[in-house]
Amino acid sequence: MGARGAVSSGSRLALGLVLVLTACDRGDPVDVPRSFLPPWVVFSNHGFEHERAGAPKVAALRERERLDEVVAGADSEIAVFEALTLWARRQFVPGIPDPYPPSNGLDLLDEIRAGRTGGFCGQYAYLLADALKSLGFWDVRYVEGWADERSSHFLVEAWSNELGRWVVLDPLHAATVVDDGGRSLSAAEVHDAAVGAEGAPAARRKWLAPESEVPHDDERRYLEHFRLIAVSLRNDLAEAARPWTIAERRAEMLALRDAANEDLLPGNYRRQSSRRADFEGARNLCRATIEPGDGGFAAGLETLGTCAHFAGFEVRIDDGAWVPSSERARLPAAFRSVECRCVNALGIRGVVTRVETAGP
């Protein structure tokens, strides 16, 4: 199954919302339009610059490296993410990036494979990010983590529509980070675990490759690299004429500021925030506004600017088939539930918003 097929069902974890004041199954009128989003949704105060949808080097990476075959058989978004993370790690042996290669997957692979330079955590991250973008997962960002002033690490976070959360992907270590129940964690959650924040989840690496292939180094030391985290506010590097410098990279990143890392912030990151929503902002949403319509109801649909390279909406009524929809979906006079989701230009489905009517 290709990347599109692996995620075509969309998210099934978005919580249903009960339209308490509307007994649609009895045909009672709605006096005031009602707007709905999944209840866990938060928004970042910071914008993001996505890769251009038609970036040639991103599309060429997918074709040349046969990435659809890499994710064939993946039955979930996380499975797609993990397959690409492992693929990225297997493309070259860690080395020294000198001279520093371009910050896009296609060119850096050419330079490293030709023996003109090497690659380490940054190059693995750039490669994985371009692979994800090539399959339509444009909400991917770079993460820089610090254990102390001399020890840093560079990896990736990707937005999962199925889980409704950002998840850490570490291609250098061929790993993700999960809690004791196997739930994929975001960089902010791993940070909480690393600094012992109250209520923080337990965190451990989920290895995607055996130790004979990738060294399984010390877990405690690894987690220390999340004491300070910063996330990028752009991923449009594929068409850059030259590699990102360290100064340029950090100028485009947002650091999570708290009492555990204030000693590491001066001189590293100009943009800082202690507001957690800035690091957990939701992507690929569909807000449904239910209101009276001709002979029934209508749902006004919008993404609130959260869907990069938006292509359209899909709607499902009473757990029937998903059908394409315009920004205004006509609903029957009687229905039990309605769901909506956005779709991007490469067919990736977003987070599902579900509205349920109250009982009779």
N, C-alpha and C positions, 0 to 999 in steps of 0.2 A: 504493500500500500504506500503510495507516495505521500508527500507532506500534506497536500490538500486533503486527501482521504483520511489521513490520520487525525485531523482535527475538525472534520466537517460537521460533527455533531454539536460543536460549540460547547460552552460551559454548562455543566449541569449542577454546579454548586451555588449558583446565585440563589439567595433565599427568596421564597415566594412572598408576595405582599398581599395582604387581604384588603380589598376595597370595602371597608366596613360600612360605609354609608350608602352603598349602591347595591341593591338587590337586583342585579341585571337579569337574573333568571326569572324574575317576576315582571320585568319590563318597567320597573319604577324609574322615574326620571332622575337625571343628575343635574342638580342646580348649579354646581360650581365645578369647573374642570379640575381633575385630580392628577397630580404629577407623581411619577414613581421611578425610583432607582433602587438598586440593591442597597440595603441599609448600612453596609460596611464601607460605602464609597467615601473617600476623602480626595481632596484636590491639592496639588502642589501650587505654590505661588510663583514658581519659576517655569519659564517656557523651555521648549526643547526643539532643537534643529535636527530634523530627520534627514536621512539619506534621500536623495532624489529617486523617485520610483524607477526611472529609466536609466539609472547609472550603469553605463556599459560594463565597467569592470566587475560590478556586483553580479550582473546577469551572466557574464562570461565565466565567473568562478563557478556558478551553479552548473553550467553546461560542461565546462572542461573537466571539472572534478567529479562529475556525475553524482551530484548530491542527492538527487531524487532516489538513486539506488542506495545511497548511504542510509536514508531514513525509511526505506521500503520495509514494511512490516511493523513500523511503529504504530501503536494503538492509542496513543495519547500525545498531547503536547510535550509533557515531561519526557516521554520516551524519545520524541524527536530531538528535544534539547540535549538529552544525554547522548544520543547517537552522534550528533554533530560535535559535542564536546570531546568525545573519545576520538572521533575522526580527526579533529584538529590536532590533538596531542600526537597522533601517529604520523603526522606529515613530515616531521623532522626531529632530529635529536637536539635537545637543548644545547645552546652554545652562546657565544658572545656576539651581540648585534653591533659589530664594528667592521665597516661603517654602518651607521644606523639605516636600516632598510625603509622603504615606503610604508605608510600606515594603512595600506589596503591589502587584502588577502591575496589577490592575484599577483601583484608585483612582488610582494615580500616572499611568496613561495618561489617565484622565479629566481630571485636573488639568492635565497638560501639553498635551493636545489642546485644552482650553478656553482656553489661553493664560494661566492663572492662575499658572504657575510654569514652571521649566525642569527639565531633567534632564541629569545627567552620568554618570560611571562608576558611582556607587552606584545610580542609578535603573535603568540598563541591567542591572546585576547582579540587583537585586530582581525586575525583570521577567522576565529569563531564568530565574531560579530558580523562580518561580511557574509559568512555562510548562512547565518540566521536571517539576515536581511534579504538574501537572495531567494529565500523560500517564503517571504512575505511577513516575517516576524520583525517588523521595523522598530518595535519598541524594545531596543536593546541598548544598554549603556555600559560604559567602562567604569570600573570601580578600582580606586587606589586605596590600599589599606596600609597602616603603619603599626608596627609593634613598638618602635622607638625611633629616635632620630636617624638611625643608620639602617634600619631594616624595614623595607617596604615590599609590597606585593601588588600585582596588577591582574585583574580578572574581569569578569563580565556579570551583569545582571540582565535577565530577560523577563518581560511581562508575560505571565501565563493567563490566557483568557479562561482556561478551564478551572484554574485555582483562584483566579481573581487576586493575584499577588505577584510581586517581583520575586524572582528566585535567583540564587547565586549559582553560577556555572564557572568552574575553575579548570580551564583546559591544560595549564601546565601540570597540574596534579591529576588530571583526568578524574575529576571528582565534582560532586555537588555537596551541599551542606544540608543536613536534615535534623529533625528533632528525634526523640526516642520513639515516636510513633511512625517515623519515616516521612513526615511532612516536610516538603522542601521549604527552606528558610530564605528570607531576604537578607541583604547585607546589614540592614539596620537591626534585624533580629539576632544575627550572629554577633554583631557589636554588643548587644545587650548581654548575650551569653558570655562574651569575652571579658566584660568588665564587671560581671556579677550583678547586673541590675535586678531590682526586685521584680519578681514575676517573669524573669527571662526564661525562655525555653532552654532545655538541654540542647547542645549542638555537637554534632559529630560529622565527620566526612563520610559520604557514601562513595566508595571507590568504584570507578567504572572500568578499571584495568587491574590485573593481578600485580602483586608486588614484584614479580619477575620482570614485568614490563615497565612499571612506574614505581619508584621507591615510595613506600608508605612511611613518611617521616613522622616526627613527633606531633601528636594531636594538640597538646597544650600549647606548644610553641606556634603551631599554625594559627590557632584561634587568637593568639596575641596580636596577630597582624590586623585584626579588626578593632583594635583599641581606638584608632582614628580611621574613619572611612570618609571618602569623598566620591561622589558620583558625577559623571560627565553630564553636561547639558546639551550635548550634540553628538551625533554619530556620523555626520556627513563628511567622511574622510576619503572616500574612494576616489574622488576626482581632485584631491589636493595635489598640487604640483610638487610638493616636497613633504618629507616626514614631519609630523608634529614634534616640536621641541618640548622638553620638559616644562619650560616656562609657559608655552602656549597651552599645553595640556592642562596645567593646573589653573590657568586663568579661566578655563571653560569648565571647571568642576565646582561642585558645591559640597562643602565639608559639614559633617554632622558635629555640632559643637555641644559638649557637655562637660561636666566636672572631671570626667575620667581622661580627657585628652587635651585640655587647654594648654598644656606645656608643649604639645606638638603643633599647634596651629600657627603661631607667629611665623611669618615669612614663607609659609607654604601655600595657603589658600586665601585669596582675597574674599571669595564668596563663602559665607558661613551661615548656618541656620541651626537653631535648636528646636525648630518646629517639625515634629515627626512626619506630619502630612506631606512636607516637602520632599520626603524620601519614599513615601508610600503612595503617591498620587496615582489614582486609577486610570487605566487606559481602555480604549475600545468599548465604550459604554453606549447604551441605548436608553434614553429617557423616554418614557411613555406618558403622555398626557391624555387621559380619558375624558371625553366630553360627549354630550348628546349629538347625534347625527340624524340623517334622514332615515326614519324607520328603524333606528337602532342606535349605535354609538360609533364614534370614531376615535382613533388613537393618533395623536400627533407625535411623530418620532424625531429625535434629534440626538446627535453624538456629543454635544457640548464641546466640540473641538478636540475630542479625545481620540479620534480614529485617523491615524496617518494614512494618506492616500485612500481616502474613503471612496467606495464604489456603490454602495447601496444598503438597503435594509432587507431583513427577512422577518416574517411574522408567522406565528403558529397559534391557532385557536383550538382550545380544548384538546391539547396534546395530539393534534392531527399532523399533517405534513407541513414542513416549512415552505413558505412561498415568498417570492420577491415582493417587495412593497415600496411604494413611494413614501414621502415624508408624512403622508396622511393615509392611514390604513382604515378601511371601513370594517366595522365590527357588526355582528348580528344583534338583534334585539335581546337575545338570550344567549349567554355564554358563561361557562364556568371559569375559564382562565384564558389569558392571552399572554404570549411571550414575544419579545422582540430582541433582535441583535443586529449589529452592523457587520458589514462585510467589506474587506479592503480589496485593492486592485489585483491582488494575487489570490483571492478567494479564501483568505483566512477569516474565520468567523470570530466575532468578539464575545464579550461577556453577555450572558442572557439576563434580561430583566423579565420577571414573571409577575403578573398581576392576577390575583384570584378574587372572585366575587364572594360576597358574604352568603351564608346559607339562607334558605327561605324563612 
